[in-house]
Amino acid sequence: MHRLNTVPQAIHDLAARQEGLVAVRQCYAAGVDRRRIGRLVEHGVWRREGTRLIDTDPTPPATRRREDYFDHIRRRAAVKGLLVFPGSGAVGAAALALHGVSGLPRHIDPEVSFPRGVHRKGHDGVIVRQYGNFRTQQYRGWRIAQIEHALAQGLPGLTRDEGVAALSSTLHTGQISHDGLATVRHLLRWRRGSSQVLGWTDLASRHDESPAESSARLSCIDNAVPPDRCQAEFWKDGKFLARCDFAWLLPDGRWLVVEIDGVGPHSTPEALVRDAPRQNALLATGRIVMLRFKPADNDRPGGIGAVVAARLQALGRRPTSPDPPPDDVSPNGPVTL
């Protein structure tokens, strides 16, 4: 008789690659039969995930504690779809999660699609889309939609902040270029409900380093104060002082700069310690007015943009056009103080 806690190494290897999930058929192939699965579940070693899958982590997903929690939950949803429906491909937000795209909702649906002519009904919470032919690539032995196709599939189901953040994430990491963005626009024209989504592609920026920065920048655009520069570098006497998330030139030659704390490169204690002397040196020039925000500040009425607009007005800067410059020609060279 097998000891209850002895699980074949093949199962451990699969679970490590599959966000802790294994298909029942994979268990059978590794020599773990239905009776033994039942005993492992009964004794709390495993959990059932619907009728076709097993979760080898007995802790319910909602109560897990890990640094990459939300990324794990999104990837887990995507993998679930691929395991429930062998031969399918991950699409939409599920494919974007496997591409590592930032800005997605905290929880996404498992979404898959089969090649044209193959029809399946959804099962165990997995949604089967009828997308027909689309370009795919390999991900750990599975098929997932290529990034441009995944964006065109997934964007109509996102909010504007999520969609712009996702597009900006792919531009920032180099997953797509501005030519790739044009491909996304072309593919979107054939998607239901994509009329307003097309405009989001003009709001995406390769300079956004986090979804929080994307949301803050959109709030500024909505309040008619799009940043003059994003990720602005400031130098004095040939020496680098600091890089700030957003900057606006003031009528008297000074700059208003905005920093979004607790995200991206500012998210670790080490980064905050490193940033402090740089920003002190920046303020010591007398040429900088600084505002600092937390991501949650954007949830207040008017968002971060309303605060920035009020400060700019108090400093003598009038609102400008709400339309930001095209991302590929945005002025983002170094600023000499």
C-alpha positions as CSV (number, residue, x, y, z in Angstrom):
1,M,0.0,0.0,0.0
2,H,1.2,3.5,-0.8
3,R,1.8,5.8,2.1
4,L,-0.8,8.6,2.0
5,N,1.7,11.4,1.8
6,T,3.9,9.8,-0.9
7,V,3.1,11.3,-4.2
8,P,5.0,10.4,-7.4
9,Q,7.7,12.9,-8.3
10,A,6.0,13.3,-11.7
11,I,3.0,14.8,-10.1
12,H,5.2,17.3,-8.1
13,D,6.9,18.3,-11.3
14,L,3.6,18.9,-13.1
15,A,2.2,20.8,-10.2
16,A,5.3,23.1,-10.1
17,R,4.7,24.0,-13.8
18,Q,0.9,24.3,-13.6
19,E,0.4,26.6,-10.6
20,G,-0.3,23.7,-8.3
21,L,-3.0,22.1,-10.6
22,V,-2.9,18.7,-12.1
23,A,-5.5,17.1,-14.3
24,V,-7.1,13.8,-13.1
25,R,-5.9,12.2,-16.4
26,Q,-2.4,13.2,-15.5
27,C,-2.8,11.6,-12.1
28,Y,-3.9,8.3,-13.7
29,A,-0.9,8.5,-16.1
30,A,1.4,8.8,-13.1
31,G,-0.1,5.8,-11.4
32,V,-2.4,7.6,-9.0
33,D,-5.8,6.0,-9.4
34,R,-9.2,7.3,-8.5
35,R,-9.3,5.6,-5.1
36,R,-6.0,7.2,-4.1
37,I,-7.1,10.6,-5.3
38,G,-10.1,10.3,-3.1
39,R,-8.0,9.4,-0.1
40,L,-5.7,12.3,-0.6
41,V,-8.6,14.7,-0.9
42,E,-10.4,13.2,2.1
43,H,-7.3,13.7,4.3
44,G,-6.8,17.3,3.1
45,V,-3.6,16.7,1.2
46,W,-5.2,17.7,-2.1
47,R,-8.3,19.7,-3.1
48,R,-10.7,19.1,-5.9
49,E,-11.0,21.8,-8.5
50,G,-14.2,20.9,-10.4
51,T,-14.5,17.4,-11.8
52,R,-11.4,17.2,-14.0
53,L,-8.7,18.8,-11.9
54,I,-6.9,18.5,-8.6
55,D,-5.2,21.3,-6.7
56,T,-2.2,19.9,-4.9
57,D,-2.2,22.9,-2.6
58,P,-4.8,22.2,0.1
59,T,-5.0,25.9,1.0
60,P,-8.0,27.6,-0.7
61,P,-6.8,30.1,-3.2
62,A,-8.6,33.0,-1.5
63,T,-6.5,32.5,1.7
64,R,-3.1,31.8,0.2
65,R,-0.1,34.0,1.2
66,R,2.6,34.6,-1.4
67,E,4.3,37.7,-2.8
68,D,3.1,37.1,-6.4
69,Y,-0.5,36.3,-5.1
70,F,-2.5,38.0,-7.8
71,D,-0.2,37.0,-10.6
72,H,-0.5,33.4,-9.4
73,I,-4.3,33.6,-9.2
74,R,-4.5,34.9,-12.8
75,R,-2.0,32.4,-14.1
76,R,-3.8,29.6,-12.2
77,A,-7.1,30.6,-14.0
78,A,-5.4,30.5,-17.4
79,V,-3.8,27.1,-16.7
80,K,-7.1,25.7,-15.4
81,G,-8.7,26.3,-18.8
82,L,-5.9,24.6,-20.7
83,L,-6.0,21.6,-18.4
84,V,-9.8,21.2,-18.5
85,F,-9.7,21.4,-22.3
86,P,-6.7,19.6,-23.8
87,G,-5.9,20.8,-27.3
88,S,-7.3,24.3,-26.7
89,G,-5.4,27.5,-26.7
90,A,-5.6,30.2,-24.0
91,V,-7.1,33.5,-25.2
92,G,-8.0,37.0,-24.0
93,A,-7.1,37.9,-20.5
94,A,-6.0,34.3,-19.8
95,A,-3.4,34.5,-22.5
96,L,-2.3,38.0,-21.3
97,A,-1.8,36.6,-17.8
98,L,0.5,33.9,-19.2
99,H,2.4,36.6,-21.2
100,G,3.0,38.3,-17.9
101,V,1.1,41.5,-18.8
102,S,0.5,43.9,-16.0
103,G,-2.8,45.9,-15.4
104,L,-5.2,43.0,-15.6
105,P,-8.1,42.6,-13.1
106,R,-7.2,40.8,-9.9
107,H,-9.4,37.9,-10.9
108,I,-9.9,36.7,-14.5
109,D,-11.9,33.9,-16.1
110,P,-10.3,30.8,-17.6
111,E,-10.8,31.4,-21.4
112,V,-9.8,29.0,-24.2
113,S,-10.6,28.6,-27.9
114,F,-10.3,25.7,-30.3
115,P,-9.3,25.9,-34.0
116,R,-12.0,26.8,-36.4
117,G,-14.6,24.1,-36.7
118,V,-14.1,22.6,-33.3
119,H,-16.9,23.4,-30.8
120,R,-17.1,22.7,-27.1
121,K,-19.3,23.8,-24.3
122,G,-17.8,25.4,-21.2
123,H,-17.1,23.2,-18.2
124,D,-16.0,23.6,-14.6
125,G,-16.1,27.4,-15.0
126,V,-14.0,27.5,-18.1
127,I,-15.3,29.7,-20.9
128,V,-14.9,28.4,-24.5
129,R,-14.7,31.2,-27.0
130,Q,-15.3,30.9,-30.7
131,Y,-12.5,33.0,-32.1
132,G,-11.7,30.9,-35.2
133,N,-8.2,31.2,-36.5
134,F,-5.7,33.3,-34.5
135,R,-1.9,33.3,-34.2
136,T,-0.5,31.3,-31.3
137,Q,2.8,30.5,-29.6
138,Q,4.0,27.9,-27.2
139,Y,3.9,28.3,-23.5
140,R,5.1,25.3,-21.5
141,G,3.8,22.9,-24.1
142,W,0.4,24.7,-24.5
143,R,-0.9,27.0,-27.1
144,I,-1.6,30.6,-26.2
145,A,-2.7,33.5,-28.3
146,Q,0.2,35.7,-29.6
147,I,0.4,39.0,-27.7
148,E,-1.3,41.2,-30.4
149,H,-4.2,38.7,-30.8
150,A,-4.5,38.2,-27.0
151,L,-4.8,42.0,-26.6
152,A,-7.4,42.3,-29.3
153,Q,-9.4,39.5,-27.6
154,G,-9.0,40.7,-24.1
155,L,-9.3,44.5,-24.2
156,P,-13.1,44.7,-24.8
157,G,-13.6,42.9,-21.4
158,L,-11.4,45.4,-19.5
159,T,-12.0,48.8,-18.0
160,R,-10.2,51.8,-19.6
161,D,-7.6,51.9,-16.8
162,E,-7.0,48.2,-17.0
163,G,-6.8,48.3,-20.8
164,V,-4.4,51.2,-21.1
165,A,-2.3,49.7,-18.3
166,A,-2.1,46.4,-20.2
167,L,-1.2,48.1,-23.5
168,S,1.4,50.3,-21.7
169,S,2.9,47.2,-20.0
170,T,3.5,45.5,-23.3
171,L,5.0,48.6,-24.8
172,H,7.2,49.2,-21.7
173,T,8.5,45.6,-21.7
174,G,9.0,45.5,-25.5
175,Q,6.5,42.7,-26.0
176,I,4.9,44.9,-28.7
177,S,6.3,47.8,-30.7
178,H,4.3,50.8,-32.1
179,D,3.9,48.7,-35.2
180,G,2.5,45.9,-33.0
181,L,0.1,48.5,-31.5
182,A,-1.1,49.2,-35.1
183,T,-1.7,45.5,-35.5
184,V,-3.8,45.5,-32.3
185,R,-5.9,48.4,-33.7
186,H,-6.5,46.5,-36.9
187,L,-7.5,43.3,-35.1
188,L,-9.8,45.3,-32.8
189,R,-11.8,46.7,-35.7
190,W,-13.3,43.2,-36.1
191,R,-14.2,42.7,-32.5
192,R,-17.7,43.2,-31.1
193,G,-17.8,46.1,-28.5
194,S,-14.4,47.5,-29.6
195,S,-15.5,50.9,-30.8
196,Q,-14.5,52.7,-27.5
197,V,-11.5,50.4,-27.0
198,L,-9.8,51.6,-30.1
199,G,-9.3,55.0,-28.5
200,W,-7.4,53.4,-25.6
201,T,-4.5,52.5,-28.0
202,D,-3.8,56.2,-28.4
203,L,-3.5,56.6,-24.6
204,A,-1.0,53.8,-24.1
205,S,2.6,54.8,-23.2
206,R,5.9,52.9,-23.1
207,H,7.0,55.2,-20.3
208,D,4.5,53.8,-17.7
209,E,6.3,51.5,-15.4
210,S,3.3,50.2,-13.5
211,P,-0.5,50.1,-13.7
212,A,-0.6,52.8,-11.0
213,E,1.4,55.1,-13.1
214,S,-1.0,54.5,-16.1
215,S,-4.0,55.3,-13.9
216,A,-2.4,58.4,-12.5
217,R,-1.4,59.6,-16.0
218,L,-5.0,59.0,-17.3
219,S,-6.4,61.0,-14.4
220,C,-4.1,63.9,-15.4
221,I,-5.3,63.6,-19.0
222,D,-8.9,63.6,-17.9
223,N,-8.2,66.8,-15.9
224,A,-6.7,68.5,-18.9
225,V,-3.1,68.4,-17.5
226,P,-1.3,65.6,-19.4
227,P,2.3,65.4,-18.3
228,D,4.9,67.4,-20.3
229,R,7.4,64.5,-19.6
230,C,7.2,61.0,-18.2
231,Q,10.1,59.4,-16.5
232,A,11.9,62.8,-16.6
233,E,15.6,62.8,-15.8
234,F,17.0,65.9,-14.0
235,W,20.7,66.8,-14.2
236,K,22.8,69.7,-12.8
237,D,26.4,70.5,-13.6
238,G,26.7,67.3,-15.6
239,K,25.6,65.2,-12.6
240,F,22.4,63.0,-12.6
241,L,20.1,64.0,-9.7
242,A,16.9,62.0,-10.0
243,R,14.3,60.5,-12.3
244,C,10.7,61.4,-11.6
245,D,7.5,59.8,-12.9
246,F,5.8,62.9,-14.3
247,A,6.9,66.5,-14.8
248,W,5.3,69.8,-15.9
249,L,7.2,73.0,-16.9
250,L,6.0,76.0,-14.9
251,P,5.8,79.6,-16.3
252,D,8.7,80.7,-14.1
253,G,11.0,78.0,-15.4
254,R,10.6,75.7,-12.4
255,W,9.2,72.2,-12.7
256,L,6.3,70.5,-10.9
257,V,7.1,66.8,-10.5
258,V,4.9,63.9,-9.4
259,E,6.1,60.6,-7.8
260,I,3.8,57.6,-7.3
261,D,5.1,55.8,-4.3
262,G,5.0,52.1,-3.5
263,V,4.9,50.8,-7.1
264,G,7.4,49.7,-9.7
265,P,10.9,50.9,-9.0
266,H,9.7,52.7,-5.8
267,S,8.2,49.6,-4.3
268,T,11.0,48.2,-2.1
269,P,12.4,49.7,1.2
270,E,15.8,49.7,-0.5
271,A,14.5,51.8,-3.4
272,L,12.9,54.3,-1.0
273,V,16.2,54.7,0.9
274,R,18.0,55.2,-2.4
275,D,15.4,57.7,-3.7
276,A,15.5,59.9,-0.7
277,P,19.0,61.5,-1.1
278,R,18.4,62.0,-4.8
279,Q,15.2,63.8,-4.3
280,N,16.7,65.9,-1.5
281,A,19.4,67.0,-4.0
282,L,16.7,67.7,-6.5
283,L,14.7,69.9,-4.2
284,A,17.9,71.7,-3.1
285,T,18.2,73.2,-6.6
286,G,15.2,75.4,-5.8
287,R,13.9,74.6,-9.3
288,I,11.5,71.8,-8.3
289,V,8.0,71.6,-6.7
290,M,7.2,68.0,-5.8
291,L,4.0,66.1,-5.1
292,R,4.0,62.5,-3.9
293,F,1.0,60.2,-4.1
294,K,0.0,56.7,-3.2
295,P,-1.9,54.6,-5.8
296,A,-5.0,54.7,-3.6
297,D,-5.1,58.5,-3.9
298,N,-6.3,58.0,-7.4
299,D,-9.5,56.5,-6.0
300,R,-10.6,59.9,-4.5
301,P,-13.1,62.1,-6.5
302,G,-11.2,63.7,-9.4
303,G,-8.2,61.4,-8.7
304,I,-4.6,62.5,-8.7
305,G,-5.2,64.6,-11.8
306,A,-7.5,67.0,-9.9
307,V,-4.8,67.6,-7.3
308,V,-2.2,68.2,-10.0
309,A,-4.5,70.5,-11.9
310,A,-5.2,72.6,-8.8
311,R,-1.5,72.9,-8.0
312,L,-0.6,73.8,-11.5
313,Q,-3.2,76.5,-11.5
314,A,-1.9,77.9,-8.2
315,L,1.6,78.0,-9.7
316,G,0.4,79.9,-12.8
317,R,0.2,77.1,-15.3
318,R,-3.0,77.0,-17.3
319,P,-4.7,73.8,-18.4
320,T,-3.7,72.5,-21.9
321,S,-5.3,70.3,-24.4
322,P,-6.4,67.0,-22.7
323,D,-4.8,65.1,-25.6
324,P,-1.3,63.8,-24.8
325,P,1.4,63.9,-27.5
326,P,1.8,60.6,-29.5
327,D,3.8,58.2,-27.4
328,D,6.5,57.7,-30.0
329,V,7.3,61.4,-30.2
330,S,6.8,62.4,-26.5
331,P,9.6,64.8,-25.3
332,N,11.4,62.8,-22.6
333,G,15.0,63.9,-22.9
334,P,17.0,64.9,-19.9
335,V,16.3,68.2,-18.2
336,T,19.3,70.4,-17.2
337,L,18.6,72.6,-14.1
